[in-house]
């Protein structure tokens, strides 16, 4: 027959094909395994426990307790490791003691939730100033509301009683925010290995944390727990993990309802758009697993019991089996907060550079984003409607003190900041979005550069490489980002007259004191700092833009390591 082949040849060919495919599959499995081991995707399930909720009479102590029981049952059902952090009043409650002592120590970690209730204050010999036995105001319910020596007394009492109950000191201490003095004391005296603080937010619940190491974890400055340190000698060697799993695209500039600061779009299972929505959760974990993260990716799942099981059950029951499946597929690593802290300290002497990447947004949106974090700065790039802008750049300086390190808070609000260079949220106004836009001259007119889908690569250690194919011109915009600087250039067959423009809303309070060709001098809350153009120059175009960055020899290099 015309199509017949020698049977021996068929066997040899099929065997060769089998060997080739087997080798390819084995090689791929080895590659995935090596990647997961060296650059893991880490999930912490952290649930923190309060004894009471004075803001709602329907949320009784029994309701709060049963919420934790349900969380435990769900995590046991899917064999998920996790961390429960106890506020002091819950620590003293025999029901929580019995429940948490019954959990296998190889799967569950018990740590401290560092909000300050009345029993802890009084047992430390101090006077309670709160409105309720637990008061969430920053000058009462957090360590920032107490003098440094009082903070040490609070820590000593908590640790003493925790050890009486569980037989050891906790390894993890989390809170919406902990001052540097307390954190350093926890490290030096009690050898705490991990901490956590709130996501970036502006004004939510009266707490502002803005401009910090956006996700993953960092070593804080000894004088500012929110500020990453640049040098090992000036850092507290406890990694602080950022909580709650912010939406990388939407959380940053979500306006909320105008009554409680920003809106909240996070992995927290209580939120209908966010952690309680199946479409959003599956999208979030897809990008978490597949997105470029450089050293490692991190997210905190779980929920505080104050929200109650009725409110969080849908999201919790949605997330736990998904997390378990991804664990079983070896796409993520589920572990306790202390285990993540110990791993971080073993692998990093100083804060590493990491990234959070969204290559594909939710259906119906063309937005893509990259968050880059290092010990020197953070930045955010946002692609939208085929355009690109820097939405955010904040610099870090270990010498920038927090007022709360030595002094106590005297109001019911608390604020932590870093050093702004671009702030696409605070500097925006309705109808005028702040940001540093990529532009070019075409036919004698200034236009926004347009392009297709970017390619993000993190194969080189400590570096992020981004290629953005341009539509409006024959060329590709190339960006190389490392822990100290950003290099931008355009490659193409013809020269392109391109530049970057910073625009802001009306009456924005800007930090720029002097704009020179080689650098911009800034000042924010008494701290002077600068941004240098190692290649290219700063100008003032006079067309409503704050400044323009012009390339030199088709390239711009911005040095953002001014703290070094």
C-alpha positions as CSV (number, residue, x, y, z in Angstrom):
1,X,0.0,0.0,0.0
2,X,1.2,3.5,-0.7
3,X,0.9,4.7,3.0
4,X,2.4,1.6,4.6
5,X,5.7,1.8,6.4
6,X,8.0,-0.8,7.8
7,X,6.7,-2.1,11.1
8,X,10.1,-2.1,12.7
9,X,10.6,1.5,11.6
10,X,7.2,2.4,13.1
11,X,8.2,0.8,16.5
12,X,11.6,2.6,16.5
13,X,9.9,5.9,15.5
14,X,7.2,5.6,18.1
15,X,9.8,4.6,20.8
16,X,11.9,7.6,19.9
17,X,8.9,9.9,20.1
18,X,8.0,8.4,23.5
19,X,11.5,9.0,24.8
20,X,11.5,12.5,23.5
21,X,8.1,13.3,25.0
22,X,9.0,11.6,28.3
23,X,12.2,13.6,28.5
24,X,10.4,16.8,27.7
25,X,7.8,16.1,30.4
26,X,10.4,15.1,32.9
27,X,12.5,18.1,32.1
28,X,9.5,20.4,32.5
29,X,8.5,18.8,35.8
30,X,12.0,19.3,37.0
31,X,11.9,22.9,35.9
32,X,8.6,23.5,37.6
33,X,9.8,21.8,40.8
34,X,13.1,23.7,40.8
35,X,11.2,27.0,40.2
36,X,8.8,26.3,43.1
37,X,11.6,25.4,45.4
38,X,13.8,28.4,44.6
39,X,11.0,30.9,43.9
40,X,8.0,29.7,45.9
41,X,4.5,31.0,45.8
42,X,3.7,31.2,49.6
43,X,0.2,31.3,51.1
44,X,-0.3,32.0,54.8
45,X,-3.8,31.4,56.2
46,X,-3.9,33.8,59.2
47,X,-7.0,34.2,61.3
48,X,-6.8,36.5,64.3
49,X,-9.0,36.3,67.3
50,X,-10.7,39.0,69.4
51,X,-12.8,38.1,72.5
52,X,-15.4,40.7,72.0
53,X,-16.8,43.2,69.4
54,X,-18.2,46.4,71.1
55,X,-19.3,47.9,67.7
56,X,-22.2,45.5,67.2
57,X,-24.4,44.1,70.1
58,X,-25.4,41.2,67.9
59,X,-21.8,40.0,67.7
60,X,-21.6,38.2,71.0
61,X,-18.6,36.4,72.4
62,X,-20.2,33.1,71.5
63,X,-20.7,34.2,67.9
64,X,-17.0,35.2,67.7
65,X,-15.9,31.8,69.3
66,X,-18.1,29.8,66.9
67,X,-16.5,31.7,64.0
68,X,-13.1,30.4,65.0
69,X,-14.5,26.9,65.4
70,X,-15.8,27.0,61.8
71,X,-12.5,28.3,60.5
72,X,-10.6,25.4,62.3
73,X,-13.1,22.8,60.9
74,X,-12.7,24.1,57.4
75,X,-8.9,24.1,57.5
76,X,-8.9,20.6,59.0
77,X,-11.2,19.4,56.3
78,X,-8.7,20.4,53.6
79,X,-5.6,19.6,55.7
80,X,-4.4,23.2,55.5
81,X,-1.7,24.6,57.7
82,X,-2.3,28.0,59.3
83,X,-1.8,30.5,62.0
84,X,-4.2,31.8,64.7
85,X,-3.2,35.0,66.4
86,X,-4.7,35.7,69.8
87,X,-5.5,39.1,71.2
88,X,-4.8,39.1,75.0
89,X,-8.4,39.0,76.2
90,X,-9.0,36.0,73.9
91,X,-5.8,34.4,75.2
92,X,-7.2,34.4,78.7
93,X,-10.5,32.7,77.6
94,X,-10.6,29.0,78.5
95,X,-12.6,28.1,75.4
96,X,-10.0,29.4,73.0
97,X,-7.2,27.8,75.1
98,X,-8.9,24.4,74.9
99,X,-9.7,24.8,71.2
100,X,-6.2,25.9,70.2
101,X,-4.4,23.5,72.4
102,X,-6.2,20.6,70.7
103,X,-4.8,21.5,67.3
104,X,-1.8,19.6,66.0
105,X,1.3,21.7,66.3
106,X,2.8,20.5,63.1
107,X,-0.1,22.1,61.2
108,X,-1.3,25.0,63.3
109,X,0.7,27.9,64.8
110,X,-0.6,30.0,67.7
111,X,0.8,33.5,67.9
112,X,0.0,37.0,69.2
113,X,-2.4,39.6,67.7
114,X,-1.0,42.9,68.9
115,X,-4.1,45.0,69.7
116,X,-4.2,46.2,73.2
117,X,-7.4,45.5,75.3
118,X,-8.2,46.6,78.8
119,X,-7.1,43.4,80.7
120,X,-3.6,43.6,79.2
121,X,-3.2,47.3,80.1
122,X,-4.4,46.8,83.7
123,X,-2.4,43.6,84.2
124,X,0.7,45.6,83.2
125,X,-0.1,48.1,86.0
126,X,-1.3,50.9,83.6
127,X,-4.5,52.9,83.4
128,X,-7.0,52.0,80.7
129,X,-8.2,55.0,78.6
130,X,-10.5,53.3,76.3
131,X,-14.3,53.7,75.7
132,X,-14.8,49.9,75.7
133,X,-12.8,46.9,77.0
134,X,-11.3,46.8,73.5
135,X,-11.1,50.1,71.7
136,X,-9.8,50.2,68.1
137,X,-8.6,53.8,68.3
138,X,-4.8,54.2,67.6
139,X,-4.1,56.0,70.8
140,X,-5.6,53.2,72.9
141,X,-5.9,49.9,71.1
142,X,-2.4,49.8,69.6
143,X,1.1,50.0,70.9
144,X,1.5,53.4,69.3
145,X,-0.7,54.8,72.1
146,X,1.8,54.0,74.9
147,X,5.2,55.3,75.9
148,X,8.1,53.1,75.0
149,X,8.7,51.8,78.5
150,X,4.9,51.0,78.8
151,X,5.1,49.0,75.5
152,X,7.8,46.8,77.1
153,X,5.5,46.1,80.1
154,X,2.7,45.2,77.8
155,X,4.9,42.8,75.9
156,X,6.2,41.2,79.1
157,X,2.8,40.6,80.5
158,X,1.5,39.1,77.2
159,X,4.5,36.8,76.8
160,X,4.4,35.7,80.5
161,X,0.8,34.7,80.3
162,X,1.1,33.1,76.8
163,X,3.9,30.9,78.0
164,X,1.9,29.9,81.2
165,X,-0.9,28.7,78.9
166,X,1.0,27.2,76.0
167,X,4.4,26.4,77.4
168,X,6.4,28.5,75.0
169,X,6.6,32.1,73.6
170,X,4.9,32.8,70.3
171,X,7.0,33.1,67.2
172,X,4.7,35.4,65.3
173,X,3.2,38.7,66.3
174,X,0.8,40.5,63.9
175,X,-1.2,43.7,63.9
176,X,-2.5,46.4,61.6
177,X,0.7,48.3,62.7
178,X,3.4,47.8,65.3
179,X,5.9,50.5,66.2
180,X,9.6,49.9,65.8
181,X,10.4,50.0,69.5
182,X,7.9,47.2,70.3
183,X,9.1,45.2,67.3
184,X,12.7,45.4,68.2
185,X,11.9,44.5,71.8
186,X,10.0,41.4,70.6
187,X,13.0,40.4,68.6
188,X,15.7,41.0,71.2
189,X,14.0,39.6,74.3
190,X,11.6,37.0,72.9
191,X,13.1,36.0,69.5
192,X,10.0,36.6,67.5
193,X,10.7,35.5,63.9
194,X,7.8,37.0,61.9
195,X,5.4,39.9,62.0
196,X,2.7,41.3,59.7
197,X,1.0,44.6,59.1
198,X,-1.9,46.0,57.1
199,X,-2.0,46.5,53.4
200,X,-1.4,49.9,52.0
201,X,-4.5,52.1,52.6
202,X,-5.4,55.7,53.1
203,X,-7.6,56.5,56.0
204,X,-9.5,53.2,56.3
205,X,-10.7,52.8,59.9
206,X,-8.6,55.9,60.7
207,X,-5.3,54.1,59.8
208,X,-3.0,55.2,56.9
209,X,-0.1,53.2,55.7
210,X,1.0,54.7,52.4
211,X,3.9,54.2,50.1
212,X,5.5,51.1,51.6
213,X,7.0,47.8,50.4
214,X,3.7,47.0,48.6
215,X,3.5,43.2,49.1
216,X,5.6,40.2,50.2
217,X,7.9,41.1,53.2
218,X,10.6,43.5,54.2
219,X,13.1,44.1,57.0
220,X,12.0,47.4,58.7
221,X,14.2,50.3,59.8
222,X,15.1,50.4,63.5
223,X,13.4,53.8,63.8
224,X,10.4,53.2,61.5
225,X,8.6,49.9,61.3
226,X,6.8,50.9,58.1
227,X,10.0,51.9,56.3
228,X,12.3,49.2,54.7
229,X,15.9,49.5,55.8
230,X,18.7,49.7,53.2
231,X,21.5,48.2,55.4
232,X,21.6,45.1,57.6
233,X,23.0,47.1,60.6
234,X,20.0,49.5,60.5
235,X,17.2,46.9,60.2
236,X,15.2,44.9,62.7
237,X,15.7,41.3,61.7
238,X,12.0,40.4,61.8
239,X,10.4,40.2,58.3
240,X,7.1,42.1,58.2
241,X,4.6,40.4,55.8
242,X,2.0,42.6,54.2
243,X,-1.5,41.4,54.9
244,X,-4.9,40.9,53.2
245,X,-4.0,40.3,49.5
246,X,-4.8,43.6,47.8
247,X,-6.1,43.6,44.3
248,X,-3.0,44.7,42.4
249,X,-5.0,46.6,39.7
250,X,-7.9,48.2,41.7
251,X,-7.0,48.6,45.4
252,X,-4.5,51.4,44.9
253,X,-6.9,54.1,43.7
254,X,-10.3,52.8,44.8
255,X,-12.2,55.7,46.2
256,X,-14.6,53.7,48.4
257,X,-17.8,55.3,49.6
258,X,-16.2,58.5,50.8
259,X,-17.0,57.9,54.5
260,X,-14.2,55.6,55.6
261,X,-11.1,56.3,53.5
262,X,-10.3,54.0,50.6
263,X,-12.5,51.1,49.6
264,X,-11.3,47.6,50.2
265,X,-10.7,45.1,47.4
266,X,-8.8,42.2,48.9
267,X,-8.7,38.5,49.4
268,X,-10.6,38.8,52.7
269,X,-13.5,36.4,52.3
270,X,-16.0,38.8,53.7
271,X,-16.0,41.1,50.7
272,X,-18.5,40.5,47.9
273,X,-16.2,42.0,45.3
274,X,-12.9,40.4,46.3
275,X,-12.4,37.4,48.5
276,X,-16.1,36.4,48.5
277,X,-16.5,36.4,44.7
278,X,-15.6,33.2,42.8
279,X,-14.6,35.0,39.6
280,X,-12.3,37.4,41.4
281,X,-10.7,34.7,43.6
282,X,-10.0,32.4,40.7
283,X,-8.5,35.4,38.7
284,X,-6.4,36.5,41.7
285,X,-4.9,33.0,42.3
286,X,-4.3,32.5,38.6
287,X,-2.2,35.7,38.4
288,X,-0.6,34.9,41.8
289,X,0.6,31.5,40.5
290,X,1.5,32.6,36.9
291,X,2.7,36.1,37.4
292,X,6.3,37.1,37.6
293,X,7.3,37.6,41.2
294,X,11.2,37.5,41.0
295,X,12.3,35.9,44.4
296,X,8.9,34.7,45.6
297,X,5.2,35.5,45.8
298,X,3.2,35.9,49.0
299,X,-0.4,36.3,50.0
300,X,-2.2,36.1,53.4
301,X,-5.6,34.4,53.3
302,X,-7.9,34.1,56.3
303,X,-10.1,36.6,58.3
304,X,-10.5,38.2,61.7
305,X,-13.3,36.6,63.7
306,X,-15.0,40.0,64.2
307,X,-16.6,39.7,60.8
308,X,-18.4,36.5,62.0
309,X,-18.9,33.2,60.1
310,X,-22.2,34.2,58.5
311,X,-20.5,37.1,56.7
312,X,-17.3,35.3,55.7
313,X,-18.5,31.7,55.2
314,X,-19.1,31.9,51.4
315,X,-15.7,33.3,50.7
316,X,-13.9,31.0,53.2
317,X,-15.6,27.9,51.7
318,X,-14.7,29.1,48.3
319,X,-11.0,29.8,49.0
320,X,-10.0,26.8,51.2
321,X,-10.6,24.1,48.6
322,X,-8.9,26.2,45.9
323,X,-5.9,26.8,48.0
324,X,-5.8,23.0,48.9
325,X,-6.0,22.1,45.2
326,X,-3.2,24.5,44.2
327,X,-1.1,23.0,47.1
328,X,-1.7,19.5,45.9
329,X,-0.7,20.5,42.4
330,X,2.5,21.9,43.9
331,X,1.8,25.4,42.5
332,X,1.8,27.0,45.9
333,X,3.2,26.4,49.4
334,X,0.9,26.7,52.3
335,X,2.6,27.3,55.7
336,X,2.4,29.1,58.9
337,X,3.5,32.7,59.4
338,X,6.4,31.6,61.6
339,X,7.6,29.1,58.9
340,X,7.6,31.9,56.3
341,X,9.5,34.2,58.6
342,X,12.1,31.6,59.3
343,X,12.5,30.8,55.6
344,X,12.8,34.5,54.8
345,X,15.5,35.0,57.4
346,X,17.4,32.0,56.2
347,X,17.4,33.1,52.5
348,X,17.7,36.9,52.8
349,X,20.1,39.0,54.9
350,X,18.6,42.2,53.5
351,X,15.2,42.8,51.9
352,X,15.2,41.4,48.4
353,X,13.7,42.8,45.2
354,X,10.3,41.3,44.3
355,X,7.4,42.0,42.0
356,X,3.6,41.4,41.7
357,X,2.5,41.1,38.1
358,X,-1.0,41.0,36.5
359,X,-0.6,39.9,32.9
360,X,-4.4,39.6,32.3
361,X,-7.1,41.4,34.2
362,X,-10.6,40.3,34.9
363,X,-12.9,39.8,31.8
364,X,-13.9,43.0,30.2
365,X,-10.8,44.9,31.3
366,X,-7.5,45.4,29.3
367,X,-5.5,46.7,32.3
368,X,-2.2,45.1,33.3
369,X,0.1,46.1,36.1
370,X,3.5,45.5,37.6
371,X,4.4,46.3,41.2
372,X,8.2,46.3,41.9
373,X,9.6,46.5,45.4
374,X,13.2,46.7,46.6
375,X,14.9,48.0,49.8
376,X,15.3,51.4,48.1
377,X,12.0,52.1,46.4
378,X,8.7,50.8,45.0
379,X,7.0,51.5,41.7
380,X,3.8,50.7,39.9
381,X,3.3,50.5,36.2
382,X,-0.2,50.5,34.8
383,X,-1.2,49.7,31.2
384,X,-4.7,50.9,30.3
385,X,-6.5,51.7,27.0
386,X,-3.2,50.8,25.2
387,X,-1.3,53.5,27.2
388,X,1.3,53.3,29.9
389,X,2.0,55.3,32.9
390,X,4.0,55.2,36.2
391,X,1.1,55.2,38.7
392,X,3.4,55.3,41.7
393,X,7.0,55.6,42.8
394,X,7.9,56.0,46.5
395,X,11.5,56.0,47.9
396,X,12.6,54.3,51.1
397,X,15.1,55.8,53.6
398,X,16.0,54.0,56.8
399,X,16.9,57.4,58.4
400,X,13.3,58.7,58.0
401,X,11.9,58.3,61.6
402,X,8.4,57.5,62.6
403,X,7.1,59.8,65.3
404,X,5.6,56.7,67.0
405,X,9.0,55.0,67.6
406,X,9.7,57.3,70.6
407,X,6.4,59.2,71.1
408,X,2.9,57.9,71.7
409,X,0.0,58.7,69.4
410,X,-2.3,61.3,70.8
411,X,-5.2,61.0,68.4
412,X,-7.5,58.2,67.3
413,X,-5.8,58.1,63.9
414,X,-2.4,56.8,62.9
415,X,-0.4,57.6,59.8
416,X,2.8,56.0,58.2
417,X,4.3,57.3,55.0
418,X,7.4,56.9,52.8
419,X,8.9,59.4,50.4
420,X,6.8,60.2,47.3
421,X,8.1,60.8,43.8
422,X,4.9,59.9,42.0
423,X,1.6,59.4,43.8
424,X,-1.2,58.6,41.4
425,X,-3.8,58.5,44.2
426,X,-3.2,61.4,46.5
427,X,-2.2,63.7,43.7
428,X,-5.2,63.0,41.6
429,X,-8.5,64.9,41.5
430,X,-11.8,64.1,39.9
431,X,-11.3,64.2,36.2
432,X,-7.5,64.5,36.4
433,X,-5.5,61.4,37.0
434,X,-2.0,61.9,38.3
435,X,0.9,59.9,36.9
436,X,4.0,59.9,34.8
437,X,2.9,59.2,31.2
438,X,4.8,57.9,28.3
439,X,4.5,60.3,25.4
440,X,6.0,61.0,22.0
441,X,5.9,63.6,19.2
442,X,4.0,62.5,16.1
443,X,3.4,64.9,13.1
444,X,4.4,67.8,15.3
445,X,2.0,66.9,18.1
446,X,2.4,65.4,21.6
447,X,0.6,62.1,21.9
448,X,0.3,59.3,24.4
449,X,2.4,56.3,23.3
450,X,0.2,53.3,22.4
451,X,1.2,49.7,22.5
452,X,0.2,46.1,22.7
453,X,0.5,43.6,25.5
454,X,3.8,43.8,27.5
455,X,6.1,40.9,28.2
456,X,7.5,40.7,31.7
457,X,10.5,38.5,32.5
458,X,12.2,37.8,35.8
459,X,14.8,35.2,34.8
460,X,17.8,37.4,35.9
461,X,18.2,37.5,39.6
462,X,17.3,40.8,41.1
463,X,16.1,42.3,37.8
464,X,12.8,42.7,36.0
465,X,12.8,43.1,32.2
466,X,9.8,44.5,30.4
467,X,9.2,44.8,26.7
468,X,6.2,46.8,25.3
469,X,5.6,46.6,21.6
470,X,4.5,50.0,20.3
471,X,1.5,50.5,18.0
472,X,1.9,54.2,17.2
473,X,5.5,53.8,16.1
474,X,7.7,51.0,14.7
475,X,9.5,50.0,17.8
476,X,9.6,48.5,21.3
477,X,9.9,50.2,24.6
478,X,12.3,48.3,26.9
479,X,12.5,48.7,30.6
480,X,15.1,47.1,32.9
481,X,14.4,47.5,36.6
482,X,16.7,46.5,39.5
483,X,16.8,47.4,43.2
484,X,18.6,50.7,42.6
485,X,17.5,52.1,39.2
486,X,15.2,52.1,36.2
487,X,16.6,52.1,32.7
488,X,14.2,52.9,29.8
489,X,14.9,52.9,26.1
490,X,13.1,52.5,22.8
491,X,14.4,50.1,20.1
492,X,13.2,50.5,16.5
493,X,14.2,51.1,12.9
494,X,13.6,54.8,13.1
495,X,14.3,57.4,15.9
496,X,11.4,58.3,18.1
497,X,11.0,61.6,19.9
498,X,9.7,60.2,23.2
499,X,9.7,61.4,26.8
500,X,7.8,61.1,30.1
501,X,5.5,63.8,31.6
502,X,4.3,64.0,35.2
503,X,0.8,65.5,35.5
504,X,-1.1,65.9,38.7
505,X,-4.5,67.2,39.9
506,X,-5.1,70.8,40.9
507,X,-3.7,72.0,44.2
508,X,-1.7,68.8,44.8
509,X,0.8,69.2,47.6
510,X,4.0,68.2,45.9
511,X,7.5,67.5,47.5
512,X,9.6,69.0,44.7
513,X,11.8,71.9,45.8
514,X,14.2,72.2,42.9
515,X,14.1,70.7,39.4
516,X,17.5,70.7,37.8
517,X,18.6,68.9,34.6
518,X,20.5,66.2,36.5
519,X,18.3,65.8,39.6
520,X,15.1,66.7,41.4
521,X,15.5,67.8,45.1
522,X,12.5,66.9,47.3
523,X,11.4,67.3,50.8
524,X,8.6,65.5,52.6
525,X,7.7,65.8,56.3
526,X,11.1,67.3,57.1
527,X,13.2,64.7,55.1
528,X,15.2,65.8,52.2
529,X,15.9,63.4,49.3
530,X,16.6,63.4,45.6
531,X,16.1,61.6,42.4
532,X,19.0,61.6,39.9
533,X,19.0,61.1,36.2
534,X,22.1,59.0,35.4
535,X,21.0,59.3,31.8
536,X,18.5,61.8,30.4
537,X,17.4,65.1,31.9
538,X,14.6,66.8,33.8
539,X,12.9,69.8,32.3
540,X,9.9,72.0,33.0
541,X,7.9,72.1,29.8
542,X,5.5,74.8,30.9
543,X,2.3,73.1,29.5
544,X,0.7,72.2,32.8
545,X,3.1,69.4,33.5
546,X,5.1,69.3,36.7
547,X,8.3,68.1,34.9
548,X,9.4,66.2,31.8
549,X,12.1,63.5,31.5
550,X,13.9,63.6,28.2
551,X,16.1,60.7,27.1
552,X,19.8,61.1,26.2
553,X,20.9,58.8,23.3
554,X,17.5,57.3,23.4
555,X,17.6,56.2,27.0
556,X,16.6,57.3,30.5
557,X,18.2,56.0,33.7
558,X,16.7,57.1,37.0
559,X,18.8,56.4,40.1
560,X,16.3,55.8,43.0
561,X,18.8,54.6,45.6
562,X,19.3,58.1,47.2
563,X,19.2,56.6,50.7
564,X,22.4,54.7,50.1
